[in-house]
């Protein structure tokens, strides 16, 4: 297959176009905060219930569990007098 040759010829073409002023330099992407995967341990019955409830809301199980976590966090903060969560945690209501 000629994939390797095609890729290198494409790179050469890009460099020639940049040198000739026909192609702008690539722009650096803006850094964005990304969600981090976390492990959550649930008993099989708890996970089944979460999946059922998520399906009833037409959500993924992960989305449903995150939503429940955020609700629980807000309740915990309210009970402990820590105030409301910041705007980042409220972004996905």
LOZAMAR-749134 format. One record per atom (N, C-alpha, C, CB): residue number from 0; atom name; x, y, z. Coordinates in pm, whole numbers, plus 50000, padded with zeros to 5 digits. Each point is the difference from the previous one (the first is absolute). Glycine has a CB too. Layout:
residues N
ATOM	NUM	CA	X	Y	Z
...
This chain:
residues 93
ATOM	0	N	50084	49881	50000
ATOM	0	CA	49916	50119	50000
ATOM	0	C	50089	50125	50000
ATOM	0	CB	49815	49875	50123
ATOM	1	N	50139	50231	49818
ATOM	1	CA	50080	50120	49985
ATOM	1	C	49967	50108	50103
ATOM	1	CB	50016	49947	49761
ATOM	2	N	49931	50013	50352
ATOM	2	CA	49960	50098	50102
ATOM	2	C	50119	50080	50051
ATOM	2	CB	49814	49849	50066
ATOM	3	N	50298	50084	49959
ATOM	3	CA	50117	50070	50053
ATOM	3	C	50050	50104	49900
ATOM	3	CB	50062	49796	50134
ATOM	4	N	49946	50167	49738
ATOM	4	CA	50046	50095	49898
ATOM	4	C	49900	50114	49983
ATOM	4	CB	50122	49814	49882
ATOM	5	N	49750	50152	50121
ATOM	5	CA	49897	50103	49985
ATOM	5	C	50008	50100	50114
ATOM	5	CB	49852	49836	49880
ATOM	6	N	50166	50114	50242
ATOM	6	CA	50007	50088	50117
ATOM	6	C	50120	50093	49990
ATOM	6	CB	49888	49823	50139
ATOM	7	N	50228	50123	49822
ATOM	7	CA	50120	50085	49992
ATOM	7	C	49987	50099	49884
ATOM	7	CB	50140	49815	50098
ATOM	8	N	49797	50145	49791
ATOM	8	CA	49983	50095	49890
ATOM	8	C	49901	50109	50039
ATOM	8	CB	50052	49819	49834
ATOM	9	N	49848	50147	50247
ATOM	9	CA	49906	50101	50049
ATOM	9	C	50073	50100	50089
ATOM	9	CB	49809	49834	49989
ATOM	10	N	50275	50116	50100
ATOM	10	CA	50076	50090	50087
ATOM	10	C	50091	50091	49919
ATOM	10	CB	49991	49828	50182
ATOM	11	N	50069	50117	49713
ATOM	11	CA	50086	50082	49913
ATOM	11	C	49917	50108	49930
ATOM	11	CB	50155	49804	49965
ATOM	12	N	49726	50159	49991
ATOM	12	CA	49912	50097	49935
ATOM	12	C	49960	50113	50096
ATOM	12	CB	49914	49816	49851
ATOM	13	N	50055	50148	50272
ATOM	13	CA	49965	50100	50102
ATOM	13	C	50118	50094	50023
ATOM	13	CB	49841	49838	50109
ATOM	14	N	50278	50107	49904
ATOM	14	CA	50118	50085	50023
ATOM	14	C	50026	50094	49882
ATOM	14	CB	50098	49819	50144
ATOM	15	N	49886	50130	49734
ATOM	15	CA	50019	50085	49882
ATOM	15	C	49898	50114	49997
ATOM	15	CB	50092	49803	49874
ATOM	16	N	49783	50165	50160
ATOM	16	CA	49896	50104	50001
ATOM	16	C	50026	50102	50110
ATOM	16	CB	49837	49834	49909
ATOM	17	N	50211	50122	50206
ATOM	17	CA	50034	50095	50108
ATOM	17	C	50114	50090	49957
ATOM	17	CB	49923	49836	50173
ATOM	18	N	50180	50104	49766
ATOM	18	CA	50116	50077	49955
ATOM	18	C	49960	50103	49895
ATOM	18	CB	50149	49803	50049
ATOM	19	N	49753	50163	49868
ATOM	19	CA	49955	50092	49896
ATOM	19	C	49900	50102	50052
ATOM	19	CB	50039	49821	49833
ATOM	20	N	49923	50169	50293
ATOM	20	CA	49907	50096	50058
ATOM	20	C	49855	49972	49969
ATOM	20	CB	50179	50164	49984
ATOM	21	N	49792	49717	49966
ATOM	21	CA	49861	49965	49967
ATOM	21	C	49927	49930	50113
ATOM	21	CB	50071	49983	49764
ATOM	22	N	50000	49989	50343
ATOM	22	CA	49938	49926	50110
ATOM	22	C	50048	50060	50132
ATOM	22	CB	49987	49788	49860
ATOM	23	N	49921	50251	50223
ATOM	23	CA	50035	50060	50129
ATOM	23	C	50055	49892	50094
ATOM	23	CB	49823	50179	49969
ATOM	24	N	50256	49866	50127
ATOM	24	CA	50052	49908	50102
ATOM	24	C	49885	49948	50085
ATOM	24	CB	50221	50122	50004
ATOM	25	N	49790	49757	50047
ATOM	25	CA	49892	49946	50082
ATOM	25	C	49982	50082	50128
ATOM	25	CB	50045	49772	49907
ATOM	26	N	49832	50238	50135
ATOM	26	CA	49967	50075	50121
ATOM	26	C	49996	49902	50117
ATOM	26	CB	49868	50173	49869
ATOM	27	N	50194	49865	50240
ATOM	27	CA	49997	49916	50120
ATOM	27	C	49859	49995	50056
ATOM	27	CB	50241	50058	50051
ATOM	28	N	49709	49824	49982
ATOM	28	CA	49866	49993	50059
ATOM	28	C	49999	50062	50140
ATOM	28	CB	49954	49791	49867
ATOM	29	N	49932	50266	50167
ATOM	29	CA	49987	50058	50134
ATOM	29	C	49991	49888	50102
ATOM	29	CB	49886	50204	49906
ATOM	30	N	50185	49810	50205
ATOM	30	CA	49989	49894	50102
ATOM	30	C	49860	50002	50062
ATOM	30	CB	50248	50017	50049
ATOM	31	N	49696	49866	49967
ATOM	31	CA	49866	49988	50058
ATOM	31	C	50005	49902	50116
ATOM	31	CB	49892	50052	49777
ATOM	32	N	50027	49976	50324
ATOM	32	CA	49986	49905	50109
ATOM	32	C	49927	49878	49948
ATOM	32	CB	49998	50185	50172
ATOM	33	N	50051	49699	49867
ATOM	33	CA	49937	49876	49957
ATOM	33	C	49953	49924	50123
ATOM	33	CB	50144	49990	49793
ATOM	34	N	49744	49942	50191
ATOM	34	CA	49953	49914	50108
ATOM	34	C	50097	49884	50017
ATOM	34	CB	49759	50065	49956
ATOM	35	N	50260	49893	50165
ATOM	35	CA	50088	49889	50030
ATOM	35	C	49918	49876	50033
ATOM	35	CB	50177	50159	50084
ATOM	36	N	49859	49727	49859
ATOM	36	CA	49928	49879	50035
ATOM	36	C	50029	49960	50145
ATOM	36	CB	50008	49925	49759
ATOM	37	N	49891	50032	50310
ATOM	37	CA	50017	49956	50138
ATOM	37	C	49930	49866	50017
ATOM	37	CB	50014	50238	50083
ATOM	38	N	50032	49686	50010
ATOM	38	CA	49935	49873	50029
ATOM	38	C	49894	50019	50106
ATOM	38	CB	50209	49876	49938
ATOM	39	N	49681	50058	50045
ATOM	39	CA	49894	50006	50100
ATOM	39	C	49958	49857	50028
ATOM	39	CB	49919	50231	49922
ATOM	40	N	50088	49729	50202
ATOM	40	CA	49966	49862	50035
ATOM	40	C	49854	49994	50046
ATOM	40	CB	50241	49952	50063
ATOM	41	N	49683	49964	49868
ATOM	41	CA	49861	49977	50034
ATOM	41	C	49975	49850	50004
ATOM	41	CB	49929	50221	49895
ATOM	42	N	49979	49739	50190
ATOM	42	CA	49956	49862	49998
ATOM	42	C	49923	49976	49871
ATOM	42	CB	49990	49990	50254
ATOM	43	N	50006	49886	49699
ATOM	43	CA	49930	49972	49874
ATOM	43	C	49855	50051	49999
ATOM	43	CB	50145	49801	49975
ATOM	44	N	49783	50184	50135
ATOM	44	CA	49862	50048	50005
ATOM	44	C	49993	50152	49989
ATOM	44	CB	49939	49801	50140
ATOM	45	N	50158	50268	49922
ATOM	45	CA	50004	50146	49992
ATOM	45	C	50030	50046	49857
ATOM	45	CB	50076	50010	50240
ATOM	46	N	50016	49920	49694
ATOM	46	CA	50034	50036	49862
ATOM	46	C	49882	49972	49908
ATOM	46	CB	50242	49950	50045
ATOM	47	N	49691	49939	49975
ATOM	47	CA	49881	49969	49920
ATOM	47	C	49894	50109	50015
ATOM	47	CB	50047	49754	50025
ATOM	48	N	49930	50289	50100
ATOM	48	CA	49901	50104	50025
ATOM	48	C	50041	50132	49933
ATOM	48	CB	49940	49889	50218
ATOM	49	N	50189	50145	49792
ATOM	49	CA	50048	50123	49937
ATOM	49	C	49982	49993	49849
ATOM	49	CB	50167	50031	50186
ATOM	50	N	49862	49854	49755
ATOM	50	CA	49984	49985	49855
ATOM	50	C	49853	50010	49959
ATOM	50	CB	50205	49856	49995
ATOM	51	N	49707	50085	50085
ATOM	51	CA	49856	50007	49970
ATOM	51	C	49950	50144	50009
ATOM	51	CB	49971	49767	50089
ATOM	52	N	50069	50302	50017
ATOM	52	CA	49958	50140	50015
ATOM	52	C	50058	50087	49889
ATOM	52	CB	49984	49967	50249
ATOM	53	N	50140	50008	49715
ATOM	53	CA	50063	50076	49891
ATOM	53	C	49925	49978	49870
ATOM	53	CB	50223	49982	50114
ATOM	54	N	49741	49892	49859
ATOM	54	CA	49927	49969	49876
ATOM	54	C	49863	50068	50000
ATOM	54	CB	50120	49780	49984
ATOM	55	N	49817	50226	50132
ATOM	55	CA	49868	50064	50007
ATOM	55	C	50009	50150	49973
ATOM	55	CB	49927	49825	50163
ATOM	56	N	50190	50234	49861
ATOM	56	CA	50023	50143	49972
ATOM	56	C	50072	50020	49867
ATOM	56	CB	50008	50044	50246
ATOM	57	N	50013	49847	49680
ATOM	57	CA	50072	50004	49873
ATOM	57	C	50138	50063	50017
ATOM	57	CB	49782	50013	49879
ATOM	58	N	50289	49942	50224
ATOM	58	CA	50137	50045	50029
ATOM	58	C	50091	49878	50002
ATOM	58	CB	49915	50199	50134
ATOM	59	N	50212	49825	49854
ATOM	59	CA	50095	49892	50022
ATOM	59	C	50010	49977	50150
ATOM	59	CB	50131	50056	49787
ATOM	60	N	49915	49826	50250
ATOM	60	CA	50017	49969	50143
ATOM	60	C	50102	50096	50062
ATOM	60	CB	49944	49758	49958
ATOM	61	N	50163	50274	49968
ATOM	61	CA	50102	50091	50052
ATOM	61	C	49942	50139	50024
ATOM	61	CB	50176	49869	49879
ATOM	62	N	49743	50180	50028
ATOM	62	CA	49938	50131	50016
ATOM	62	C	49906	50001	50120
ATOM	62	CB	50018	50038	49752
ATOM	63	N	49904	49856	50262
ATOM	63	CA	49907	49991	50112
ATOM	63	C	50075	49998	50133
ATOM	63	CB	49836	49876	49854
ATOM	64	N	50270	50043	50154
ATOM	64	CA	50075	49989	50126
ATOM	64	C	50070	50131	50034
ATOM	64	CB	50033	49756	49958
ATOM	65	N	50016	50316	49941
ATOM	65	CA	50063	50130	50026
ATOM	65	C	49897	50098	50054
ATOM	65	CB	50169	49960	49818
ATOM	66	N	49713	50036	50123
ATOM	66	CA	49892	50089	50045
ATOM	66	C	49963	49970	50146
ATOM	66	CB	49913	50015	49763
ATOM	67	N	50079	49857	50271
ATOM	67	CA	49968	49963	50137
ATOM	67	C	50112	50042	50096
ATOM	67	CB	49864	49806	49914
ATOM	68	N	50259	50180	50041
ATOM	68	CA	50112	50045	50082
ATOM	68	C	49990	50149	50028
ATOM	68	CB	50144	49818	49903
ATOM	69	N	49828	50261	49992
ATOM	69	CA	49991	50146	50017
ATOM	69	C	49885	50038	50093
ATOM	69	CB	50097	50031	49772
ATOM	70	N	49790	49899	50217
ATOM	70	CA	49888	50025	50091
ATOM	70	C	50040	49967	50144
ATOM	70	CB	49835	49950	49815
ATOM	71	N	50231	49937	50202
ATOM	71	CA	50045	49960	50133
ATOM	71	C	50101	50097	50057
ATOM	71	CB	49958	49765	49940
ATOM	72	N	50132	50284	49976
ATOM	72	CA	50100	50096	50044
ATOM	72	C	49934	50131	50045
ATOM	72	CB	50167	49897	49842
ATOM	73	N	49733	50149	50082
ATOM	73	CA	49929	50122	50038
ATOM	73	C	49928	49982	50134
ATOM	73	CB	49970	50058	49756
ATOM	74	N	49968	49824	50262
ATOM	74	CA	49931	49973	50126
ATOM	74	C	50101	49992	50115
ATOM	74	CB	49819	49877	49876
ATOM	75	N	50293	50062	50101
ATOM	75	CA	50104	49989	50104
ATOM	75	C	50050	50139	50040
ATOM	75	CB	50068	49775	49910
ATOM	76	N	49958	50308	49991
ATOM	76	CA	50048	50136	50030
ATOM	76	C	49895	50081	50074
ATOM	76	CB	50145	49992	49798
ATOM	77	N	49730	49992	50163
ATOM	77	CA	49892	50072	50068
ATOM	77	C	49989	49953	50145
ATOM	77	CB	49877	50028	49781
ATOM	78	N	50131	49842	50242
ATOM	78	CA	49989	49945	50135
ATOM	78	C	50118	50040	50088
ATOM	78	CB	49872	49809	49907
ATOM	79	N	50246	50204	50033
ATOM	79	CA	50119	50031	50080
ATOM	79	C	50028	50150	50005
ATOM	79	CB	50092	49777	49939
ATOM	80	N	49822	50305	49998
ATOM	80	CA	50016	50144	50005
ATOM	80	C	50113	50052	49915
ATOM	80	CB	49908	49991	50225
ATOM	81	N	50131	49935	49673
ATOM	81	CA	50112	50042	49915
ATOM	81	C	49954	50085	49882
ATOM	81	CB	50120	49795	50067
ATOM	82	N	49755	50236	49924
ATOM	82	CA	49953	50085	49890
ATOM	82	C	49971	49919	49876
ATOM	82	CB	50131	50189	50092
ATOM	83	N	49854	49883	49796
ATOM	83	CA	49965	49935	49875
ATOM	83	C	50125	49967	49921
ATOM	83	CB	49782	50123	49996
ATOM	84	N	50209	49778	49917
ATOM	84	CA	50115	49967	49917
ATOM	84	C	50031	50112	49901
ATOM	84	CB	49945	49758	50023
ATOM	85	N	50179	50244	49927
ATOM	85	CA	50036	50105	49906
ATOM	85	C	49936	49978	49865
ATOM	85	CB	50214	50031	50120
ATOM	86	N	49803	50061	49789
ATOM	86	CA	49931	49996	49870
ATOM	86	C	50042	49880	49917
ATOM	86	CB	49986	50248	50006
ATOM	87	N	50136	49700	50011
ATOM	87	CA	50045	49886	49921
ATOM	87	C	49914	49878	50025
ATOM	87	CB	50232	50091	50005
ATOM	88	N	49733	49881	50119
ATOM	88	CA	49923	49880	50028
ATOM	88	C	49854	50016	49965
ATOM	88	CB	50159	49947	50179
ATOM	89	N	49795	50176	49802
ATOM	89	CA	49861	50022	49966
ATOM	89	C	49977	50001	49850
ATOM	89	CB	49975	50128	50209
ATOM	90	N	50132	49861	49712
ATOM	90	CA	49990	50015	49856
ATOM	90	C	49919	49896	49928
ATOM	90	CB	50213	50105	50017
ATOM	91	N	49759	49781	50041
ATOM	91	CA	49933	49894	49923
ATOM	91	C	49867	49959	50060
ATOM	91	CB	50222	49920	49931
ATOM	92	N	49702	50173	50115
ATOM	92	CA	49869	49967	50056
ATOM	92	C	49900	49971	49894
ATOM	92	CB	50050	50139	50193
